Amino acid sequence: MEARTRPITRFRIGSDETRFGDLEFAGGLEINATSRHFGALSGFRFVDGQGRFIGVTDTGFWVDGTLARGEDGNPAGVTDLAMTAIAGRGGAPITGKWQADAEGIAARDGTLWVSFEREHRIAVYETDGEKRRWKAAAPPPVPLHELRRNRGFEGIAIGTEASALAGALIGVTENSLDAAGNIMAFARPGTGEPFEFSVAKRDDFYVTDIDFLPDGDLILLERRFNVRDGVAMRLRRIDDAEIRARATVDGEILLEADMRFQIDNMEGLAITQDADGVPRLTIVSDDNHSILQRNLLIEFRYLTPPADAVGG
């Protein structure tokens, strides 16, 4: 399908401001396509530097494409856009909202992990060139009866090399709460037993995605929606060293933005590293196939702390 994009040059509507705390707005795009199937993007990862990407939709599709960049490194367009049905065991496409509600994606060394809610599970896919083969699927390592039907593991990520959780698969639910009213999460290390932890529930925001900074800390993308206040997004930084069995972690709020800013239903987060070492946060929205919503991609450079970390 052909992508049609419109540049977003201002994050705060009507303002030329580019610095928001430690984050510097680096541009964005409003994206449409020639196929009615495009949209509903709920998870997003770069798989080749900061260009080629893969995403999943909550309607059961892979989304592939390339983010074109200008000389300044900021978003300039989308090319090679395609969608294919996510397959399950035996290679048949997954059908039905109950089965196909893909929400999060993690990628490492040719392996993809995809989290599904409603029927809560994490599926593993192996890539061979442009082909993706279903390998396995298993319930997340938490009591399934404690997960809300439509508030499961929206965010999954693999710990970066510099992290205390290097190589571990981390999952955070959207809004399934533990006995203390905090957000349920898990860690599945490369070796050793998986464990549960919690993220402190703050206000009426829900978690929609997660990813690791090059230095190892975890970034949460959160969303709020209510009739009184409308839509809002938030970014929160979690110290990776505090993530351990039965811990409840909290962290610094890096950014909170409401309808005065260029946001929508922000659901996907991917973190990369620029050539100068500065982390770059790419955030995408899910339009829910609604004419009242938009498919957005916005980016920020995280200017603090100094970017001398290894990884990316």
Disulfide bonds with the S-S distance in Angstrom:
none
